[in-house]
Amino acid sequence: MKEEMEDGSFKRELGLLDGTMLVVGSMIGSGIFIVSADIARQVGSAGWLILIWVLTAVITVIAAVSYGELSAMFPKAGGQYVYLKEAYNKLIAFLYGWSLFAVIQTGTIAAVGVAFSKFAAYLYEPFSNENILYTIGSFELNAAQLVSIVTIVLLTYINSRGVKDSKVLQTILTIIKILSLFGLIVFGFTLAAKAEVWDANWTNAWETRSFSLDTKSWSPISGSLLLSGICAAMVGSLFSSDAWAGVTFIAGEIKNPQRNVGLSLFLGTFIVSVIYILANLMYVAVLPLDTITTAKSDRVAVVAAQYIFGEAGTIIIAVMIMISTFACNNGLIMAGARVYYTMAKDGLFFKKASVLNASDVPGWALWAQGVWASALCLTGQYGALLDFVVIIVMIFYILTIYGIFILRKKMPDAERPYRAFGYPFLPALYIILATALCIGLLVYKLETCGWGVLIMLIGIPVYYLTKEKEAVA
C-alpha cells in the first residue's frame, strides 16, 4: 500500500456505486445513438443487427470479468498499463500507453467529439459537417470538426484548471444517461411500437445483405463479403461498449479495490449491455429497417424519438445525448491524462507529462492529449476514427487477458482475492473471438485499421529514444 499512497492525491473515496457509475458513464457516450444505422447497412437484417449487439455484450462482459483478477492483484492507479508491465515488460506497457495517447484515448475523444457535433447540428444546422468552412487542396475543414475541436479544447482547459472528478457529478450525469435511454426504450415500446413494423423487420430476420447509401439499394452478401460486413458492423458496437477499463486507471482511489474494481467492471458492463440490446430491440419495433439504415447523419435515436414524441421530443433527446457525449469526453480527458502521468513517473513516457501545474494537475499531459485529439478530428469521419481505435483496443485487450495465463505461471503464489470467472475457458474464448475479429479487420479494413497498427508500432523507436535520453540523464 505504501507505493500507492506516495502521491497524496490518491485518497480512497469511491465506493462500489461510484465505480459502477464510472464504468456505465464512460461506456455510454454516443455510439448507441448512432452506430446501429451502419450496423444495419453492413448486415442487412433485424436478426443480424441484434446478434451483433448480443455477441458484443458477451465479448465485453467476458473481458470485464477476466480483468477482475488483474484488478484484484494490482489495486493501484494505472490499471491496464500496470497489468501489462507486470505480465510482460516495460516495452509492452509503454506501447499500450503510447497507443492510448496516440490512438485509443485520443481517437475515442475525437470520435465522441464528432458525435457531439452531429447532435449539435440537429439543433443548429450550420454546425453540420456539410458546412465547409475552409478548403486547401483536398483537405476540407467543416463546421462539425470545428465544433468537436472547440469542445475538446474547452474540456481540456477546464481540467487543466484543477477541476477534480466528483463522484456526485459523475453519478448524476450517468443517471441522466440511463434515464434518457430507458425513457426512449420504454416510451418507444409503449407509444410507437407497431406490430406490422416489428413483423416486417423479422420476416427475413437472417437474410444477409448490404445497403449502399449511394445507390439506395440492397445487395445480397455471403462468404467473404459477409465476414467483411460482420467485422465492419462490430467496429461500431465494440466501440460503443468500450471505455469500461477506465475504472482500473483510478483503482488507487477505489475503496476495497480488490473487490470493488472487479465488481464494478462486471456490473457496469452488464447494465450497459442490457440497455444496448433493449435499445436496439426498440429501434426494430418502432422503425422500418430501411429507415434505420438511412437515418440522417446516422442519428437513429433522433429518428426514433420523432416517431415516439414528435418534434419536441427529438430536441430533448438531442440535448440529452449532447450532455451524455460532453460528460463522457470529460471523463475520458481526465482519465487519459492520469495514465500518462503515471507512466511518466515510471520513466515510461515523456518527462514533462509527470509535471503538475499550479493547479496540481498534469497540465502538459492534458494539453498534449487535447492537441492530438483535435488533430484526429480532422483526419476523417466518425467511422474512420472508430476503425483507428477498435483494432488497437482489441489487440491490447487480447494481450492483457493472455497476461492472466502468464501471471498464473509467473506468480503462482501471488494473492488473488478474485479469480477470473470461467478460467481458463472464458478468457481463452475471448482471445479466440477477439483475434479472429482483429484478423478480419486487418484483411477487410486495412486502409484505416492498418494506420492504427502503424501508429502503435511507431511507439517502439519512441520507447528506445526516450529510454536512451533517460540513460544519459
C-alpha positions as CSV (number, residue, x, y, z in Angstrom):
1,M,0.0,0.0,0.0
2,K,2.9,2.3,0.6
3,E,3.6,2.7,-3.1
4,E,0.0,3.7,-3.8
5,M,-0.1,6.3,-1.1
6,E,3.1,8.1,-2.0
7,D,1.0,10.5,-4.1
8,G,-1.1,12.4,-1.5
9,S,-3.9,12.9,-4.1
10,F,-4.7,9.2,-4.0
11,K,-7.5,9.0,-1.5
12,R,-9.8,6.0,-1.4
13,E,-13.1,7.8,-1.6
14,L,-15.0,5.9,-4.3
15,G,-17.3,3.0,-3.4
16,L,-18.9,0.3,-5.5
17,L,-21.7,2.5,-6.7
18,D,-19.2,5.2,-7.8
19,G,-17.1,2.7,-9.6
20,T,-20.1,1.1,-11.3
21,M,-21.4,4.6,-12.4
22,L,-18.0,5.5,-13.7
23,V,-17.9,2.3,-15.9
24,V,-21.5,3.0,-17.1
25,G,-20.9,6.7,-17.6
26,S,-17.7,6.1,-19.6
27,M,-19.2,3.5,-21.8
28,I,-22.4,5.3,-22.7
29,G,-21.2,8.2,-24.9
30,S,-22.7,8.4,-28.4
31,G,-22.4,5.0,-30.1
32,I,-25.7,3.5,-29.1
33,F,-27.5,6.6,-30.6
34,I,-25.6,6.4,-33.9
35,V,-23.9,3.1,-34.9
36,S,-26.9,0.9,-35.3
37,A,-27.5,2.6,-38.7
38,D,-24.2,1.5,-40.0
39,I,-24.5,-2.0,-38.5
40,A,-27.9,-2.4,-40.3
41,R,-26.3,-1.3,-43.5
42,Q,-23.5,-3.8,-43.2
43,V,-25.5,-6.9,-42.3
44,G,-29.0,-6.1,-43.6
45,S,-31.5,-7.6,-41.2
46,A,-33.0,-7.3,-37.8
47,G,-31.7,-10.7,-36.6
48,W,-28.2,-9.9,-37.5
49,L,-28.4,-6.4,-36.0
50,I,-29.5,-7.8,-32.6
51,L,-27.0,-10.7,-32.9
52,I,-24.1,-8.3,-33.4
53,W,-25.1,-6.5,-30.2
54,V,-25.6,-9.7,-28.2
55,L,-22.2,-11.0,-29.4
56,T,-20.6,-7.7,-28.4
57,A,-22.2,-7.9,-25.0
58,V,-20.8,-11.4,-24.4
59,I,-17.3,-10.4,-25.5
60,T,-17.4,-7.3,-23.4
61,V,-18.6,-8.9,-20.2
62,I,-16.1,-11.8,-20.6
63,A,-13.3,-9.3,-20.9
64,A,-14.5,-7.3,-17.9
65,V,-14.8,-10.3,-15.5
66,S,-11.4,-11.5,-16.7
67,Y,-9.9,-8.1,-15.8
68,G,-11.3,-8.6,-12.3
69,E,-8.4,-11.0,-11.4
70,L,-5.8,-8.5,-12.5
71,S,-7.5,-5.5,-10.8
72,A,-7.6,-7.5,-7.5
73,M,-3.9,-8.5,-7.9
74,F,-2.7,-4.9,-8.7
75,P,-5.1,-2.5,-7.0
76,K,-3.2,0.7,-7.9
77,A,-3.5,3.6,-10.3
78,G,-2.6,2.9,-13.9
79,G,-4.8,-0.1,-14.4
80,Q,-4.2,-1.9,-17.7
81,Y,-0.8,-0.3,-18.1
82,V,0.3,-1.8,-14.8
83,Y,-1.1,-5.3,-15.7
84,L,0.9,-5.3,-19.0
85,K,4.1,-4.2,-17.2
86,E,3.7,-7.0,-14.7
87,A,2.8,-9.7,-17.2
88,Y,5.2,-8.8,-19.9
89,N,7.8,-6.0,-19.7
90,K,8.2,-2.2,-19.9
91,L,8.2,-2.1,-23.7
92,I,4.7,-3.7,-24.0
93,A,3.4,-1.5,-21.2
94,F,4.9,1.5,-23.0
95,L,3.3,0.5,-26.3
96,Y,0.0,0.4,-24.5
97,G,0.5,3.9,-23.0
98,W,1.8,5.2,-26.3
99,S,-1.2,3.7,-28.2
100,L,-3.5,5.1,-25.5
101,F,-2.1,8.6,-26.2
102,A,-1.6,8.2,-30.0
103,V,-4.8,6.3,-30.9
104,I,-7.0,4.8,-28.2
105,Q,-7.9,7.6,-25.8
106,T,-7.3,10.5,-28.2
107,G,-9.1,8.7,-31.0
108,T,-12.1,8.0,-28.7
109,I,-12.1,11.6,-27.5
110,A,-12.1,12.7,-31.2
111,A,-14.9,10.3,-32.2
112,V,-17.1,11.3,-29.2
113,G,-16.4,15.0,-30.0
114,V,-17.5,14.4,-33.6
115,A,-20.6,12.6,-32.3
116,F,-21.4,15.7,-30.1
117,S,-21.2,17.9,-33.2
118,K,-23.7,15.5,-35.0
119,F,-26.3,16.2,-32.4
120,A,-25.4,19.9,-32.1
121,A,-26.1,20.1,-35.9
122,Y,-29.5,18.6,-35.3
123,L,-30.3,21.7,-33.1
124,Y,-28.4,24.2,-35.3
125,E,-27.9,23.1,-38.9
126,P,-24.8,25.3,-39.6
127,F,-22.8,23.0,-37.2
128,S,-23.2,20.2,-39.8
129,N,-20.3,18.5,-41.5
130,E,-21.9,19.6,-44.8
131,N,-21.0,23.2,-43.9
132,I,-17.5,23.6,-45.4
133,L,-15.6,26.5,-43.8
134,Y,-12.2,26.2,-45.4
135,T,-10.6,24.3,-48.3
136,I,-7.0,23.8,-49.2
137,G,-6.1,21.2,-51.8
138,S,-8.1,18.0,-51.0
139,F,-8.5,19.0,-47.3
140,E,-11.8,20.5,-46.2
141,L,-12.5,21.9,-42.8
142,N,-16.1,21.6,-41.9
143,A,-18.1,23.1,-39.1
144,A,-18.7,19.8,-37.3
145,Q,-14.9,19.3,-37.0
146,L,-14.5,22.8,-35.6
147,V,-17.3,22.2,-33.0
148,S,-15.6,18.9,-32.0
149,I,-12.3,20.7,-31.5
150,V,-13.8,23.5,-29.5
151,T,-15.4,21.1,-27.1
152,I,-12.1,19.2,-26.6
153,V,-10.2,22.4,-26.0
154,L,-12.8,23.7,-23.6
155,L,-12.9,20.5,-21.6
156,T,-9.1,20.3,-21.6
157,Y,-8.9,23.9,-20.3
158,I,-11.4,23.1,-17.6
159,N,-9.5,20.1,-16.5
160,S,-6.2,22.0,-16.6
161,R,-7.6,24.5,-14.1
162,G,-7.8,21.8,-11.5
163,V,-11.4,20.6,-11.8
164,K,-11.4,17.3,-10.0
165,D,-13.6,14.3,-10.7
166,S,-16.6,14.5,-8.5
167,K,-18.3,11.2,-7.6
168,V,-21.6,13.1,-7.1
169,L,-21.4,14.8,-10.5
170,Q,-20.4,11.5,-12.2
171,T,-23.3,9.7,-10.6
172,I,-25.9,12.4,-11.6
173,L,-24.7,12.6,-15.2
174,T,-24.7,8.8,-15.5
175,I,-28.2,8.6,-14.1
176,I,-29.3,11.2,-16.7
177,K,-27.8,9.0,-19.4
178,I,-29.5,5.9,-18.1
179,L,-32.9,7.6,-17.7
180,S,-32.7,9.1,-21.1
181,L,-32.1,5.7,-22.7
182,F,-34.6,3.9,-20.6
183,G,-37.2,6.7,-21.3
184,L,-36.5,6.2,-25.0
185,I,-36.8,2.4,-24.7
186,V,-40.0,2.4,-22.5
187,F,-41.8,5.1,-24.4
188,G,-40.7,3.5,-27.7
189,F,-42.3,0.2,-26.8
190,T,-45.4,1.7,-25.3
191,L,-46.2,4.6,-27.6
192,A,-44.7,4.0,-31.0
193,A,-44.1,0.2,-31.4
194,K,-46.2,-1.2,-34.3
195,A,-46.8,-4.9,-34.8
196,E,-46.6,-4.5,-38.6
197,V,-43.2,-2.8,-38.4
198,W,-41.9,-5.5,-36.0
199,D,-43.3,-8.3,-38.1
200,A,-41.9,-6.8,-41.3
201,N,-38.4,-6.4,-39.8
202,W,-38.4,-10.0,-38.6
203,T,-39.9,-11.6,-41.7
204,N,-36.4,-12.2,-43.2
205,A,-34.5,-11.9,-39.9
206,W,-31.4,-13.8,-41.1
207,E,-31.1,-12.5,-44.6
208,T,-27.6,-11.2,-45.2
209,R,-27.3,-8.1,-47.4
210,S,-25.6,-4.8,-47.5
211,F,-27.1,-1.3,-48.2
212,S,-25.4,1.3,-50.4
213,L,-26.1,4.9,-49.4
214,D,-25.0,6.0,-52.9
215,T,-27.5,3.8,-54.8
216,K,-30.0,3.5,-52.0
217,S,-30.3,-0.2,-52.8
218,W,-29.7,-3.6,-51.1
219,S,-27.3,-6.3,-52.4
220,P,-27.1,-9.9,-51.1
221,I,-23.9,-10.8,-49.4
222,S,-22.3,-14.1,-48.4
223,G,-18.9,-15.7,-47.9
224,S,-16.0,-13.2,-47.6
225,L,-18.4,-10.3,-48.1
226,L,-20.5,-11.4,-45.2
227,L,-17.4,-11.8,-43.0
228,S,-16.3,-8.3,-44.1
229,G,-19.7,-6.9,-43.2
230,I,-19.7,-8.6,-39.7
231,C,-16.2,-7.2,-39.0
232,A,-17.3,-3.7,-40.1
233,A,-20.5,-3.9,-38.1
234,M,-18.7,-4.9,-34.9
235,V,-16.4,-1.9,-35.1
236,G,-19.3,0.3,-34.1
237,S,-20.8,-2.0,-31.4
238,L,-17.5,-2.7,-29.8
239,F,-16.5,1.0,-29.8
240,S,-19.9,1.8,-28.1
241,S,-19.1,-0.8,-25.5
242,D,-15.6,0.3,-24.8
243,A,-14.0,2.6,-22.1
244,W,-15.0,0.2,-19.3
245,A,-11.4,-0.4,-18.4
246,G,-11.1,3.3,-17.4
247,V,-12.2,2.4,-13.8
248,T,-8.9,0.5,-13.5
249,F,-7.0,3.7,-14.1
250,I,-8.3,5.1,-10.8
251,A,-8.0,1.9,-8.8
252,G,-5.9,3.9,-6.3
253,E,-9.0,5.9,-5.3
254,I,-11.4,3.0,-5.0
255,K,-12.3,1.7,-1.6
256,N,-11.5,-2.0,-1.1
257,P,-10.3,-2.2,-4.7
258,Q,-9.6,-5.9,-4.6
259,R,-13.3,-6.4,-4.5
260,N,-14.9,-3.3,-5.9
261,V,-12.9,-2.7,-9.1
262,G,-13.8,-6.2,-10.5
263,L,-17.4,-6.0,-9.3
264,S,-17.7,-2.5,-10.8
265,L,-16.4,-3.9,-14.1
266,F,-19.0,-6.7,-14.1
267,L,-22.0,-4.7,-13.0
268,G,-21.2,-1.7,-15.3
269,T,-20.7,-3.8,-18.5
270,F,-23.7,-5.9,-17.7
271,I,-26.0,-2.9,-17.2
272,V,-24.8,-1.2,-20.3
273,S,-25.1,-4.4,-22.4
274,V,-28.7,-4.9,-21.3
275,I,-29.6,-1.3,-22.1
276,Y,-27.9,-1.5,-25.6
277,I,-29.7,-4.7,-26.6
278,L,-33.1,-3.3,-25.4
279,A,-32.5,-0.1,-27.2
280,N,-31.9,-1.9,-30.5
281,L,-35.0,-4.1,-30.0
282,M,-36.9,-0.9,-29.5
283,Y,-35.4,0.6,-32.8
284,V,-36.6,-2.6,-34.6
285,A,-40.1,-2.3,-33.0
286,V,-40.5,1.3,-34.0
287,L,-38.6,1.9,-37.2
288,P,-38.7,0.0,-40.6
289,L,-35.2,-1.3,-41.3
290,D,-34.8,1.0,-44.3
291,T,-35.5,4.0,-42.0
292,I,-32.8,2.8,-39.6
293,T,-30.2,2.4,-42.4
294,T,-30.9,5.8,-44.0
295,A,-31.2,7.9,-40.8
296,K,-29.8,11.4,-41.5
297,S,-26.1,11.5,-40.2
298,D,-26.9,8.1,-38.7
299,R,-28.9,9.7,-35.9
300,V,-31.1,6.7,-35.3
301,A,-32.1,7.7,-31.8
302,V,-33.3,11.1,-33.0
303,V,-35.4,9.5,-35.8
304,A,-36.9,7.0,-33.2
305,A,-37.7,10.0,-30.9
306,Q,-39.5,11.7,-33.8
307,Y,-41.7,8.6,-34.1
308,I,-42.2,8.4,-30.3
309,F,-42.5,12.0,-29.1
310,G,-42.8,14.2,-32.2
311,E,-40.6,17.2,-32.9
312,A,-40.3,18.5,-29.3
313,G,-39.2,15.1,-28.0
314,T,-36.4,14.8,-30.5
315,I,-35.0,18.1,-29.4
316,I,-35.0,16.9,-25.8
317,I,-33.3,13.6,-26.8
318,A,-30.7,15.5,-28.8
319,V,-29.9,17.7,-25.8
320,M,-29.6,14.7,-23.6
321,I,-27.2,13.0,-26.0
322,M,-25.1,16.1,-26.2
323,I,-24.9,16.1,-22.4
324,S,-24.0,12.4,-22.5
325,T,-21.2,12.9,-25.0
326,F,-19.9,16.0,-23.3
327,A,-19.7,14.3,-19.9
328,C,-18.2,11.2,-21.5
329,N,-15.4,13.2,-23.0
330,N,-14.8,15.0,-19.8
331,G,-14.2,11.6,-18.1
332,L,-12.0,10.4,-21.0
333,I,-9.9,13.5,-21.0
334,M,-9.4,13.3,-17.2
335,A,-8.6,9.6,-17.1
336,G,-6.2,9.6,-20.0
337,A,-4.0,12.3,-18.6
338,R,-3.7,10.3,-15.3
339,V,-2.3,7.3,-17.2
340,Y,0.3,9.4,-19.0
341,Y,1.3,11.0,-15.7
342,T,1.6,7.5,-14.0
343,M,3.7,6.3,-16.9
344,A,6.0,9.3,-16.8
345,K,6.5,8.8,-13.1
346,D,7.7,5.3,-14.0
347,G,10.1,6.7,-16.7
348,L,8.0,5.2,-19.5
349,F,6.7,8.5,-21.0
350,F,7.9,12.0,-21.7
351,K,9.2,13.5,-18.5
352,K,7.0,16.7,-19.0
353,A,3.9,14.5,-18.6
354,S,4.9,13.9,-15.0
355,V,4.9,17.6,-14.1
356,L,2.0,19.0,-12.2
357,N,0.9,22.6,-13.0
358,A,0.0,25.3,-10.5
359,S,-3.4,23.7,-10.1
360,D,-1.9,20.3,-9.2
361,V,-2.9,18.5,-12.4
362,P,-0.7,17.2,-15.2
363,G,-1.3,20.2,-17.4
364,W,1.3,19.2,-20.1
365,A,-0.2,15.8,-20.4
366,L,-3.7,17.2,-20.7
367,W,-2.8,19.7,-23.4
368,A,-0.7,17.2,-25.4
369,Q,-3.6,14.9,-25.4
370,G,-6.0,17.7,-26.3
371,V,-3.9,18.9,-29.2
372,W,-3.5,15.4,-30.7
373,A,-7.2,14.5,-30.2
374,S,-8.1,17.8,-32.0
375,A,-5.8,16.8,-34.9
376,L,-7.5,13.4,-35.1
377,C,-10.9,15.2,-35.5
378,L,-9.5,16.5,-38.8
379,T,-8.4,13.0,-40.1
380,G,-11.8,11.8,-41.2
381,Q,-15.4,10.8,-40.4
382,Y,-16.7,9.1,-37.3
383,G,-16.4,5.7,-38.8
384,A,-12.7,6.1,-39.7
385,L,-11.9,7.2,-36.2
386,L,-13.7,4.0,-34.9
387,D,-11.5,1.8,-37.1
388,F,-8.4,3.5,-35.8
389,V,-9.4,2.9,-32.2
390,V,-11.0,-0.5,-32.2
391,I,-8.2,-2.5,-33.7
392,I,-5.6,-1.3,-31.2
393,V,-8.1,-1.6,-28.2
394,M,-8.7,-5.2,-29.2
395,I,-5.0,-6.1,-29.5
396,F,-4.2,-4.8,-26.0
397,Y,-7.3,-6.5,-24.6
398,I,-6.1,-9.8,-26.0
399,L,-2.6,-9.2,-24.6
400,T,-3.9,-8.2,-21.2
401,I,-6.2,-11.2,-20.9
402,Y,-3.5,-13.5,-22.1
403,G,-1.5,-11.9,-19.3
404,I,-3.7,-13.8,-16.8
405,F,-2.3,-17.1,-18.1
406,I,1.3,-15.7,-18.0
407,L,0.9,-14.4,-14.4
408,R,-0.7,-17.7,-13.2
409,K,2.7,-19.3,-14.1
410,K,4.9,-16.3,-13.3
411,M,3.4,-15.6,-9.9
412,P,1.7,-18.8,-8.9
413,D,1.7,-17.9,-5.2
414,A,0.6,-14.3,-5.5
415,E,-2.5,-13.3,-3.6
416,R,-5.6,-13.4,-5.9
417,P,-8.6,-12.2,-3.9
418,Y,-10.7,-12.8,-7.1
419,R,-10.0,-15.3,-9.8
420,A,-11.1,-14.8,-13.4
421,F,-14.6,-16.3,-13.9
422,G,-14.7,-19.4,-16.1
423,Y,-10.8,-19.6,-16.3
424,P,-9.3,-20.9,-18.5
425,F,-12.3,-21.4,-20.9
426,L,-13.9,-17.9,-21.0
427,P,-10.6,-15.9,-21.2
428,A,-9.5,-18.3,-23.9
429,L,-12.8,-17.9,-25.7
430,Y,-12.4,-14.1,-25.6
431,I,-8.8,-14.4,-27.0
432,I,-10.0,-16.6,-29.9
433,L,-13.0,-14.4,-30.8
434,A,-11.1,-11.1,-30.5
435,T,-8.1,-12.4,-32.5
436,A,-10.5,-13.6,-35.3
437,L,-12.1,-10.1,-35.3
438,C,-8.7,-8.4,-35.5
439,I,-7.6,-10.5,-38.4
440,G,-10.8,-9.8,-40.1
441,L,-10.4,-6.0,-39.6
442,L,-6.8,-6.1,-41.0
443,V,-8.0,-8.1,-44.0
444,Y,-11.1,-6.1,-44.8
445,K,-10.4,-2.6,-43.5
446,L,-6.6,-2.4,-43.8
447,E,-6.8,1.2,-45.2
448,T,-7.9,2.5,-41.8
449,C,-7.0,-0.2,-39.3
450,G,-3.6,-0.6,-40.8
451,W,-2.8,3.1,-40.0
452,G,-3.9,2.4,-36.4
453,V,-1.4,-0.5,-36.1
454,L,1.3,1.5,-37.7
455,I,0.9,4.3,-35.2
456,M,1.2,1.7,-32.4
457,L,4.4,0.3,-33.9
458,I,5.9,3.8,-34.2
459,G,6.0,3.6,-30.4
460,I,8.8,1.1,-30.5
461,P,11.5,3.5,-31.7
462,V,10.0,6.2,-29.5
463,Y,10.4,3.9,-26.5
464,Y,14.1,3.3,-27.2
465,L,14.8,7.0,-28.0
466,T,13.2,8.1,-24.7
467,K,15.0,5.3,-22.8
468,E,18.4,6.5,-24.2
469,K,17.6,10.0,-23.1
470,E,16.9,8.8,-19.6
471,A,20.1,6.7,-19.5
472,V,22.1,9.8,-20.5
473,A,20.3,11.9,-17.9
